[in-house]
Amino acid sequence: MLRSIFFPTRNNIVLWITTIYLLMLLYLGKISGLTVLFVYFLETIIIGLFNIVKIYLVVKLGAKEKNNSKYIFKYWIILFFIFHYGFFVGVQSIFGFTLFEIEGSVDIGEPFHLIENYTKLLSFEGIQYALPVIFFNHMSWFVMGFLKEKKYHFFTAHEMLFKPYLRIFIQQFVVIISVALMLLTQQAILVGIILIVLRLFVDLSLEAIKVNSKFLDYLAEKMSDEKTSKEAMKRQLIVFTE
């Protein structure tokens, strides 16, 4: 079971390449531990952008949304996602910028000045090396996992609305722990390594939860009960971890 989750396979090879690349950048001094932290913080926006595209494809092509095709405003749900996800990102950003200001390694001004502070993060040393690989990571998941497998037939638009939040919750939890470790240890490189490895562990676990996988079957078996059947639990897990 563990081998199927954590060993390199055709399905998770991009995750391993991304991890090795970031660790190499860290070792060569092209990026710092703080750069890694900022990149994972900025990843929230990348996840949201890809989810907008996914919702559009579900509404446009999805078999489960064909019955809604007669409605003129069938794409309203995209605007609704942009609104509530944008609000979430804004609140998260204020909290994150407050933490970065406390940490003190980058000159963050007023936490509510979101555009100004994001501009500072994007111009941070080494961000140009690390951010593109994170974008490539999500692009590969989108092409190979969503488009190739035609998952737009599997989900409804409403299921896609809140899909990113589990991954974002885990991501932000990891970022908060990393900031705390950086404040306590003052070892940015060590914290960067821990953050990269921890993210690999989380992403491999989420990647392993896919249709017909042994790990999905195992989790569904353990989590199902009288109220929720094994098959229903499988579907919930796939929706939450997409």
N, C-alpha and C positions, 0 to 999 in steps of 0.2 A: 504493500500500500504506500509506504513512505517513498519507496523508490519511484513509483509512478508519479508522485507529486513533485519531488525535489530534484530528481535527476534530469539532465538536459534531454529533451525530446524535440521532435519536429514542431510540436505545438507551443513549447515554451522557450525555444531557442533564442527568440528576440529578447526575452527578459534577461537571459544569461549574457547575451552580447551587450545589452545596455549596461548591465551591472559591471561587467569587466571593463567596458569603456570608461565609465565614471570612475572606477577605482584606479585605472591607468592615469586618467587626468589628474586625480588627486595625488597619486604617487609622483607624477612628473611636475607637480606644482602649477599646472595650468589652471586649476580651480582650487578653492579652499573648502573647508568643511562648511563654512557659512554660505558659499555659493550653492552647495548641494541643498542646504536648508531652504534657500530662496527659490531654487528651481522647483522643489516639491511644493512650495507654497504657491508658486505661479501655476502649477499644474492644475489647480482647481478651475482656472479659466479655460484651459485646453479641454478638460473633461466636459465642461459645459458646452463648448462649441461643437464638439463631436456629437453630444447628445441631441443638440438642435437638429443636426443633419439626420440622425437616426429617427427622430420623431417625424421629420418630413418624409423619410422613406417609408416609415410604417403607415402614415396617413395616405401617401401617394400610391404605394405598391402592395401594402400588407393585405393579406387575405381576410384578416379579422376586421379590417376597417372598410371593406367594400360596401357594406350595408349603410355606411355613413356618407357615401360619395354623393348622395343627392343634396346634402346640405351645403349651402353657399359658403358658410363660415366654418368649414371643416378644419381650416388651418388655424383657428383661434387658439387652439391648445398650444401651438408653438409660441405665440405671444404671451400666453399665460406662464409657460415655463420660463421664458426670458425674464418676465417680471419677478416671479418668486425666487428663481435661482440668482438673478441679479441682486435682489435684496439680500439673500443669504450671503453671497460673495462680498457684498458691501459691508455687512456686519462682521463677517469673518476677517475681512481686510483690516478694519479698524482695530479689532482685537489683536491681529497678527502684528500690525505696525506698532502697537503699544508694547508688545513683547520685544520686538526688535529694538525699539528705542531704549527699553530697560537694559537689554543685552549690551547695547552701545557700540557694536562693531561697525555700524553704518549710520550715517547721519540722516535719521528719520525725523522729519518735522512734525507738524500737527497731524495726528493719526487720521483725522477726518479729511485731510487733503489727499484723497485717494489717487488721483491722476498724477500729481506731483511725486508721491511716494512710489507708485508703480514705475514711473520714469526712472527714479533712482535705482530701483531694483534691476531694471532692464539694462542699465548702464554699469552695473556692478562688475568688477573684474572677473573674467572667466565665464560669465553667464552666456556668452555667445558660443561657447564650446558645449555647455551642458544642456541648455534649453532645447536646441534642435533635436537632440537624441531622445528627449522625453516626448517631443511632438511625433517623431518617427515611431516611437514605441506605440503610441495610441493610434497612429495611422495604420500600423501593421495589424493591430487588434481589430480595427474597424474593417479593413479590407479582407483579411483572412478569416476573422471570426464572425463578422456581421454580414458583410456583402457576399462573400463566397458561400457561406452556409445559409444564406437567405433568411436570416433571423427576423427580418421585417415581417415575415409571415407568422412568426411565433408569438410576438408581442402585440398588445393593443397600445394605442397612443397614451391612454391613461396610465398604463403600467410603466411607460417610459418616463412619465412626468417626474417621478421621485426616484428613479433608478440610480442616479449618481450619488445619492446621499450616503449610502452605506460605505462606498469607497472613499468619499470625502471625509466622512466621520473618522474612519481608520487613519486616513492620511493626516488629518489635522491633529489627531491624538499623538501620532508619531512625531509631528513637528513640535508640538508643545513639550513632549518629553525631551526632544533634542535641544530645545532652547534651555530647558531646565538643566540638562547635563552640561551644556556649554557654560552656563552661569556658575555651576558648581565646580567644574574641572578646569575651565579655561583651556581645554584641549580641543580646538576646533577640528583638527584633522581626525582625531580619534572619534569624535562625535559624528563627523562626516562618514567615516567607515561604518560605524554602527547604524547610521541612518540608511545607508545604501543597502547593507546586508539585511536589515530588518524589513525594508521595503521589498527586497527580493523574496523574502520568506512569505510576506503577505500576498504579493502578486502571484507567486507560484501556487499558493493555496487557493486563491480566487480563480486562477486559470484552470486548476484541476477540477473545478466544479462545472462540468459541461455535460451536455446531453450524452447519455449512455456511458458515462465514466464510472469507474469503480468507486472513486471517492464520493461522487454524488450519490450513488446507491447506498454507500455506507452511512453517510450523513443523514439521508432521508430515512433510513431504517432506524437510526438512533433517535431522531427528532420527531418522528410520526407518533401519533397517539390515536385514541378513539375518535377525537374530533377532527383530526387532520390525517387523511390517508397518506400512504407512502408516496403515491403518484402526485398528490396535491402538494406535498412537501417538496418533492423534486422540482415542481414548477416554481414554487415560491423561491427556492434557493437559486434557480437559474435566473429569475427576474431580478433578485437582489444583487447578484454578483456579476451581471452582464456588464 
